[in-house]
Amino acid sequence: MRGEKMLKVFRGAKIYTMDKKNTVLFNVDLWVKDGKIIGFGTEADVPSDAEVVNAEGTVITPGLIDIHTHVGIWREIDEQVNDANEYASPVTPGLYVIDGIDIHHFSFELARRGGVTTVQTGPGSANPIGGIWCILKTGGNSLDERIVKEKSGLKGALGENPKNMFGQFYHKTPYTRMAIAYLIRKGFQEALALSESERREALENGTDLAPYLEVLEGKMPLHLHCHRADDIATAIRIAKEFQVELCLEHCTEGHLMLEEIKESGARVTLGPFMFPATKYETRNATPESPKLFREAGIPFAIMTDHPFIPIHFLSLCAAEAVKYGLDETAALRSITCEAARIAGIDGRVGSLEPGKDADLVIWSRHPFDSRAEVLATYINGERVYSAHGGTDR
């Protein structure tokens, strides 16, 4: 995206900054320049050549962040052309999602329409080890321009997905949960067995062991899809065995073992909630889960798992948690600043603070109001969606 050459001033909105104090501003202008937030001011301070965006009577929030999606890689129309899962082998650590992302896919347009400006996307959950995720903006002229974090984690999965896909459908390992855990461990064990020179060579040449080494060295976390409580326990056990950073994805029955999750220090992404159980292991899913995690003092993000919940409904997923007892501020944080912190990108996005990327959404009313409409979405200070048509690009 081209840089901003003049000051852009957003005036008249109620601004939810989502900073550490959850500051809400009234009658204050939001100032943006060169794609960054530069501060707040009043009408009297604005230079005469500034571009003023009239946002009177609206609500402004940071751009929303969904840190568990398959945006741009899941074809959604026909499962047979799905690029998100590699079925040739149950273990594919060397696959990079950036090699499969279509930035012109309509899911990015849906994201912008829903006020989602940053996503974490990557391989699905058919494989015990599926490949490497990345984090990117939902608008921009090229993939390179959009990338926020090229390698944001090694994705794996426990439970029914790999067991059913490979064991039941392809009739090969893994048939059982034991085999899934074995396959996940095997890669880390082989990586640990390398000599120092072999480690250097693996990293330099990008072999299949390189992603395990990067996780072991703390360069990226291990993301494990897990619904059932015993699968969550297995994920925690594996992470502890190899002393690696763990992200629990879905964590559906996590409300049944809150103390163990809190003690583990794992990062947690919850959801999606807004559809009926499609398999046995999700029968205990509840939108009350975020409230219970909040009460237990466990930070979390809320996600859509797009396309399973379309990404433009991210705000409604958080609103559903509010309906079941989560306070509004915690819910909004779970799809803005807390999501950014969990994903390790809070230095750039997630809140409206000086120095951060000018990613913001103008709403007709509070985003958790079912009547709320996204009037405009901005990424790096440029309008990438307007309810009335047109963008700055």
Phi, psi and omega in degrees: 000145180287150180287153176285136182255346178227161178294133175247128186242124177261120190237139168096357184267159166274120190251119174265103186286330185057034172282186184299333180264004183053043184295135175244127186250139176237146174055036179230139179275143173261126185253133182228138176205141179053037176079003183237156171280127181252350176149196182229150181202188178243170183302325183293337184272348191284128176298154185293335182267007180288150173270120182258124176260115181283109180244025184303132177081006181253180176238134176245132174234166169299158171302139181286154184231125178244112187260016169214098180215173170232037180298135175081355182230340178264118190288334168072332181275317183221117182305331183291343176250024177290123179266004188273339182233133178260110187269358182292331182211146178288341183235112183224065185294335186276003180281133180249126181300331182298340178278356181235359184281131173254105185289349178264004179295145186295344179297330177291322177296318177300318180300310181298322179295331179266008179080013180269117185254343180222137178225151165256128184223160180171191181305154179281207189238030176281334188253142171306320170228119190251338181140192190252129178276166172216167178240133182211161174285156181269003176221151180149160187279339181213163178297315181302321181293330184277335190294129175260318177216114187292320178238102184255002176157155174266121186266133174222174182213142174245161172092211192294324187303300180293326180297315181287318183295308184274316181289310185276320186272311183264353177057050175210168181303136009265136173265338188229165174297326179299318181291325177299311180297322178300314182294323178294315180297320188305317180297317179293321179296318179293324178293319180292334182281351181290146172286171181299317180292323178294324177297312180300317181295318180298318180290319180293323184265355179063043179288176180296341178273346182302315179300322177296319179296320179296324176292314181298328181272003177079016180280337174203156182275172172259119177263120179240120172293124180205125179257302187287153183301321181291329176289323175298317179297321178295318178301314180296319181296315180296316180298322180291320180302319185257002177054053180243157179285132187242136170244119179273116183261126184084299176051045192299315179263021180299332179294348178271353184212050185298320182297318181294320180293317180298317181295328182290333183075011181293149172279147188231132172237122188255144174123186352280157185253338198268039168209159183291159179301122180261355176207161188304319187288351177254014184296336181261017177296139179212135175289358174280347184306313179303321177299316182293322176294320179298314180295331179277354180077029179253116179296151181202161169243155175252139184228169177258335189060035181315131019264008186291324158241122181304137192298333181288357175261014180304316180298326179288329175297318177292322178296326177298321177295324176297318179302330181258022168112350178284137180288152188300321182296314178298323180294316180293323177297326184292344178240014175225260189292323180289320175300318179296318181295315180299323181277355178076027181237017185289351174286344182246320189223173174109340179211160179263089182223149180306135179096343181270163179301141181277067175259117184208162181231135173258120183250152177288334176200183183306136186300341179271358172283126184299343179268358183295138178239136172284114180277324179200146176237133180239137173234126183052038176082357180253139180284120182249353175208140172222135179298338182256011177090152176091151175221176176278348183273000000 
